[in-house]
Amino acid sequence: MYFAIRYSRYLKGLRVEIWHKMKVLFAFYAMEYNTFPYELAKSVEVEGVQVQIGIEAFWSCDLQFDIIHIHWPESLFKWQEPDREELIKIESTLRNWRELGSKIVTTRHNITKHNNDTRNFDTLYSLVYKYSQAVIHLGKYSIKEFAVRYKEKEFVNQQRHVTIPHGIYTEYPDDISRDDAREKLKINFSDFALLAFGQIRAKEEKDLLKGAFEKIHISNKKLIVPRWSLPKKRWKRALEKVYYKLHPDYRFDWHMVPSEDIQLFMNAADVVIIPRIKNLNSGVLILAFTFGKVVVGTDFGVIGEILSETGNPTFAPDDISSVVCAIEDAKELAENGKGEENRIYAHKKWNWGKITQEHLALYKTLISDTQNK
């Protein structure tokens, strides 16, 4: 199923259409910890679209692409902060793609780079949006926030803004039982297990997690954090590791979780908590729904939007008592089958067949806009 029509003709009364095979560049630096863009690329390829992934082709402008689809603008600089010369370079590159006739699409994963809201990163994001003909938002909140944040920018009224949800995660194994997962992680079968997945580095996130966990009125509880960030000084790191190992309520690790082991943590957990304070989106939310878990998260952004719409508990991040109540509510929901309800919701609303067709419809519209001019 290809989209950009080049020409058509009639043969013996039958219309024969000749189609151009759409070419799409997914412009982001390769990553191991998030399969989302790869699953999207694979799903788009199944529909007959030629997809290339990487940043080398983006910077070279040597090949012809119908669509340049940018994920995470900072990944174009290998996740590092660009300097002034690099900002000039990316604007020139984006302009070149527009002049070559390519359509630029950006998925808005974040407001700006996580935990690093600098002037250069803000400028980078503004430049990418300035040259994008379309912006994909993962929820309605994102469109509203974008309009306010960039209200003084001309590009706000010159783009297509569409909402396409984050797709479910299907590449990770899910064939281990709750009991077997707990046995491997050395978690008691009767414990209430609260999982905070993803790297926890900000002090505010650490304080929220520990402060709320200590106050929840639940006996036999366990806080599981696979990627708890440690202090930089060696003696502090050693001391903190010893502290957590001596406290049975905590099950902390300090390393990236291999893809094949994600199911251990997800299936061992009763509830997943997202301790992010002001994040726009969270892949962990989608991951947890995919594994059929009840999720607790902030009432901010698309995170709060999805949790509220699906009946999962939200909290005010500046109010520990609010976090405590949300966790306790989530425990009750989990015991009454809410996790399985979340799994069904995810496979119905965020399946790749649906998500892919919405992406292809946007690509098609952008290409048609050019052909009709």
Secondary structure by P-SEA (a helix, b strand, c coil): cccccccccccccbbbbbbccbbbbbccccccccaaaaaaaaaaaaabbbbbbccccccccccccccccccccccccccccccaaaaaaaaaaaaaaaaabbbbbbbcccccccccccaaaaaaaaaaaaaccbbbbccaaaaaaaaaaaccccccccbbbbbbcccccccccccccaaaaaaaaccccccbbbbbccccccaaaaaaaaaaaacccccbbbbbbcbbbbcccaaaaaaaaaaaaaccccccccccccccaaaaaaaaccccccccccccccaaaaaaaaabbbbbbbcccaaaaaaaaabbbbbccccaaaaaaaaaaaaaaaaacaaaaaaaaaaacccaaaaaaaaaaaaaaaaaaaaac
